[in-house]
């Protein structure tokens, strides 16, 4: 319907009114009809646009998208901290124990925490993992036991929280409750809670109703331990950190690697896509590509991920009872070490009921593939620029940190000589070239991560003879 349609309806109605019919066609009635038709048309347009906000696939406003995501139980992916390694020296004459979650501070005022507790002997230097996190506790007194008690964080805390630990303190002591997706698998005694994210961009915690999920009792205190982070931060190697509250003043702490890798909170558009598609998994992991989606949603810093099962493993290594009911997971990230990835994946699946299945992490095996490229460029071309361009293009497409190394089904995209030929030809950098790849023969093992290593490759670029 356009404004002319509205105008026609208005005119038809005026003609049917005996009093207004006398004025029909006058300058006054024409002006009135034009004005009212524009007002009504504008109202109709606004209402139609607002109706589109009801549909997640058509919504454009952040509150509408977040509200629809909350209806599906989808929780916006949280901000992720930067991580790295710290070198700590103990110059004292006795062993010092640094507990997990001990806080340190940089000169820029950012807080970091120790990932795992560690003993450092006298005159010893140890490397310990740290994350850019700061702990904050919110406490709420439960005056009356109620169904689906909710505790909602502020908008500022919601934008910075990476993890929430929930404890409920009663006269009998304090206990930690576990997160559950929509209270799945809970009964009246299950100490579980679910997270939700509101249209006001606030993260909340919701408890059960006494039938599905236990209710925090009256006069108890709910403690939310928030682990806050600034996300995308960078602290270069060799920077000194100081322990908070003058703890361990005798120790010296210096970054041995750059503290990087943090990621921002999930964008609104990603929330829409996640609520439309990823929520269909309902935090359940079953056979096939679902494992990949589940893992990558929770650990987005992974550059490469391969998941396979018992049948594929036995094709490679032969039949063995050790492979029975196993799900094998292999991953690579330029942010985390193998040990850190294994720790995160183990923690991730510890909250999932896998029934008789068992997760086994397999360390990635890097296989570098050197190439020999002899290429010609036009007589007026730049040898240095052409060589730098082809190296950069190969690194982006086939290098160790290349993106999109798996297809839509999660299967590893194999590097093939014929594809390399086509790729180099399509760059249109050379008038002619010859390519030799010698280490691509043979089947790739399931844990192998093959990549083109331009650093060890031979790349010769020269000009054509005139």
N, C-alpha and C positions, 0 to 999 in steps of 0.2 A: 504494500500500500504506500503510495506517495502523497504529497501534499494536495495534488489535484483531486485524488480520490476522496480525501477528507473534505475538500472544498465542495465537491459534488454532493456528498452525503448531507452536508450542512445546508446547501441550497435546496435540496429536495425536501428537507424537513421544514425549512422556512415557508416553502410554497404551500404546505399543508396547514399552516397556522393562519387563520383568517385575518388576524390583526397584522401580523408581519408580512402577509402576502401583499398588502397595500403598498409596502415600502420596497418590495422586491424590485431590483434593477436600479434603485436610486443610489446616489453616491454614498450615502450613509450605510445602506445595507451591503453594498459591495465592499466598502472598507471594513465593516464589522465582520463579514464573512471571511475576508482575506486574513484578518488578524486572528480570529478564532481558529481558522483551519491551520494556521501555522503553529499556534499554541498546542492544539490537539495533536498535530502531527509530531511535534517535538516530544510531547509526553509519550506517545506511542513508541517512538524511536528509543527513548530512554528505557521504557519498560521492556522492550524487546531485547535491548542490550543487557539489561539486568537479568532477564530470564536466561541468557546464555551463560551467566556466571554460575548457574545451577549445575551445568555440565562441566565436569573436570577437563574434558578435551577441548572445550571452547573458552574456559575462564581465562582472564588475563590479569585480574587483580590478585595480589598476593593473599589477602585474607580469604578469598573464595577458594583458591587452590589449597591453602593450608587447611581450611575447614573440610573440604572434600577428602583430603588425605587423612585427616583425623577420623573421618567416618569409616575409612577402610582400615584403620589401625596402623597406618604408616607413620613412622616417626622420622622426622628430618634427620639426615645423617649429621653427626656432630663434628665440630671442629677437631682437628688432629694436631698434636704437638710435634715440634721439632725434636729430633733425637740425635744422640752422638755418644762419644766416649770421653771420659775424664781421666786424667792421670793424677793420682793422689800419692803423695810421698809422706811417709811417717818417719821423721827424724828423731823421734823420742826413743827412749830405752825400753819401751814395753809395747806389747801388742795392743792395737786400737781396733775396736769393732764399730763400724758405721752401719747403723740400722737402715733397712729399706725405708724409703720416703723421707730420708733426711734432706732438708732443704738447703740449697745454696743460692747465692745471688750474684748476678753479673754487675759490672759497673754501670750498665744501662738500666739497672733496676728490675730485670727479669728474674723470675724465680725458677729454679730447676730442682728436680728431685732425683735421688738415687733409686734405681730400679730394684736392685736386690742388695740385701745386707752383705757386708764383706768384712773379713778380718784382715788387717794389714799389720804384718810383723814389724818389729823394730828395724829401722833403716831400710824398709822395703818400699817399693813403688808398685802400685797396682793400677790397672785399667778397669774402670767401672762404667757401666752404661747409665746415662742420665736422660731425663725427658724434661721439656720445658712445661712444667706444671706447677700449680700452687693449690694447696688444699684450703677449702673453706667449709665450715660446718654450719648448717641451718637446722635449728631444733624447733619442733612444734609439739606442744602439749595437747594430748587427746583428752578433752573434757568429757565427751560422751562417745561411747562405742556406736559407730554408725556404718551403714552400708556404703561401700565404695568411697571411703575417705580419700580426699585429694589434697595433695600438697603441691603448689605451683611455684616455680621459681620466678624471679624477676626477669624482665626482658634482657637486662644487661648480663646477668648470670647465664641465662639460656644461650646467649650468643657466644659465650666463652667456655661452656662446660664441655669437657671431653668424656667424662665418666661420672656416674653417680653411684655411690655405695649407700645402701639403705640399712639402717639399724633401728630396731625398736627396743626401747628400754622399759622394763617393768620392774615390779618389786622382786622378781625372781632373777633379775640380771638383764644383760643386753644380748641380743642375738641379731645376726645379719640375715636379712631376707633376700631371696633370689628373684631376679627379674624373669618374667614369663610373658610370652606373647599371648595377649588376650586371655590370660589365666588358664592357658591350655594345660590339661593334666592335673589341675588343682582340685583339692577337696576342702572340706571345712577346716582342716587343720594345717593346710599347706601354707607355709610362710613365704608367700610370693606376692609380687606386685607387677604392674605393667607401667610402661612409660607412654605418655601421649604428648602431642605437640599441638598447641592451640592456634587459632587464627590470629591471635594477638602476638604470635612469635614467642610464646612462652612454653618451656618444657615443664611437664608435670609428672607426678607419680601418683598412681591410683591403686588402692588396696581392694581386697575382695569384699564380698557381701556375706561372708559366713557360711555360704553354701559352696561357692567356687572361690576359694582363697580365704584365708583367715582374716578377721577384722582386728586391727590393733585395739587392745582393750582400753576401757576408760582409765584415766589417770596414768596412762603410759606416755612416753615421749618418743616421737619419731625424729631420728637424727638423719639428715641427708649430708653425707660427706661429698662435697663437690670438688672435682679435680678440674681446675680452670686453666686455660692456656690462651696465648695470643696467636696461636696458629702459625702462620707463615712468618717465622722469625729466623734470623741467621746470626750465629756467633762463630767467628772464624777460629781456626786452630791457634793454640798458643795463648789464649786469653785466660787470665786468672779469675777464679771464682772464690767467693768467701762464704763460709758456712754461716747460716742465719743464727741469730741470737748468741753470737760469740761461741758457738759450739766448735769443738775440735780446732781451736785457734792455733794449736801447734802443728797442724797439718797444712801442707801446701797443695792446692788443687788447680790444675791447668788443663784446659781442653786439649786433648790429643788428636781430635778430629773436629771438623766443622760440625756445629750443632744445627742441622737443617732438616728439611723434609716435611715441615708442617703444612697442613692443608686447611683452607677456609671451610666454613660451614657450607653444607649443600645449598646450591642455588635454588631459587624458586622454580625455575624450569626443570631442574633435575628432580625436585620434589614431585612435580606433576608427572613426569615420566615414571618415577619410582612408584607413585601411587597407582598409576594406570597399569603397570606391568609387573614390577618386582613384588608388589603386595600380593600378587596371586600365589606366591610361594608360601605366604603365611608363616615365614620362619621355619618351614619344614624343608629338610634337604632329602631328596630322593635320588634315584639313579639318574645319571646323565648330566646335562648341562646345569641342572639346578645347583649342584655343588659350587660351580664357578660363580654363578650369580650371587649366591649366599656369601661366599668368601669375599668377592670383589666389592660387594656392598659394605661389608664390615671393615675390610682392609684395602682401601682404594689406592694405596701407594704401591701395590704390586705391579711391576712392569710386565711380568709374564707368569702365567699360571697354567699348569697342566694337571689334570685329574684323570685317573684311570682305575680300573677295577681288576678283579681276580683273573678274568679271562685274558685281558691284554697282558698282564704281568706274566702269566704262564706261557703265552706265546713267545715271550722274550727269554725267560729264564727257565722254563720247564715247569711241569706240575710239582706242586709242593703243598703240604698241609699248612705251611706257614702263610700261604696266600689266601687261605679260606676266609671269606667274609671280610676281606680287607678293602679299604678305599685308600688308594695311594695318592698323595698330594705332593706336588713339586712346584716350587715358586721361586721367583727371583725379583729383587728390588734393589735399586741403586741407593736406597735410603737405609734398608735394614740388612743385617747379616743373616746368614742361614739360621743361626741359633735364635735370633730375635723373631724371624718369621715363624720358625717352628713353635716358639713359645706362644705367639699370638694365635696361631691356628689351633694349637692344643687348648688354649683358654677359650677360644671361640666355640669349639665343639663340645667342651665340657658342660655347656648349658643345654645341649640338644640331646634328646633321647634317640640314640641310634639303634636301639634294640640289640640285635646280635651282630651289628657291624662294628668294625674297628678302624679308626683313622691311623694311617701310618705316614709320617712325613718323610720324604726322600730328598736329601740335599741335591741341589742342581749341579750338573756336571757341565761346565763350560767347554765348548769345543770351538776353537777359533779356526776359521777357514781363510787362509791367505789366497790371494789371486795374483795372476800376472797379466797386466794390461799394457799393451803397446798400442798407442793411438796417434793419429795424425790430425792436425788442425790446419786451418787455412794459413797461407803464408803471412798474413798480416795479424793473425791471432796471437794472444798472450799465452805462453806456455804455463807460466805460474798461475794465472787466473783459471785456466782450463783444468789444470791438475787439482787446484784447491776446490773447484766446483764439483768435480766428479767424486772426490773424496768425501765432501760434505753430503752429497746426494746419496752415495752408497751407505754412509754411516746412518743417515736418517731412515733409510729403507731397510737395510740389512745389518746394521751395526748392533753392538751389544745392547745399547739403550734405545733401539728402534721401537716405535709404537706399532700397534696392530699386528703382532706376530702370531695371532690366533684368529681363526675364522669365526663366523657367526655361531657355529656349534661348539666352539671352544677347542677345536683341534688345532694343533700346531701347524702353521703354514711352513712347508718345507722349502728350503733354499735349493733351487734347481739351476743348472748351468744355462738352460735355454731361457729361463726367466731373466737371468742376469744379462744375457745377450740382448733380449728385447728391451730391458730397462735402460741399459747404456745407450742403445740405439735411439730410444725415444727422447733421450736428453738433448740430442742434436748438437752435442758439443764437438763431435769429431766428424771429419770427412771419411775416415776409415779407422778400423781398430781390429785388434786380435785379442781374444780373451782365453786364458787357460785357468781352469779350476781343477785341482788334482785331488782334493781331499773330501769330495762329496760322495764318493762311491761307498756303497754299503748302506745298510739300514740304520736309521737313527734310533738309538736307545731311548726309552721313554723319558728318562731323566736328563737327556742331553739337550743342551741349549746351544744350537749352532748359530754362529754369526760370522759375518765377513769382517775380518780384522785388517783394516787398511793400514794399521801401523806396521804390520809385518808383511804387507803385500808389496809387490813390485809394480809400480805404475810409471810408465815411461810415456811422456808426451813430447812430440816433436812436430815441426812444421813441414808441410808438403814442399817438395821441390818445385820451383816455378818452371 
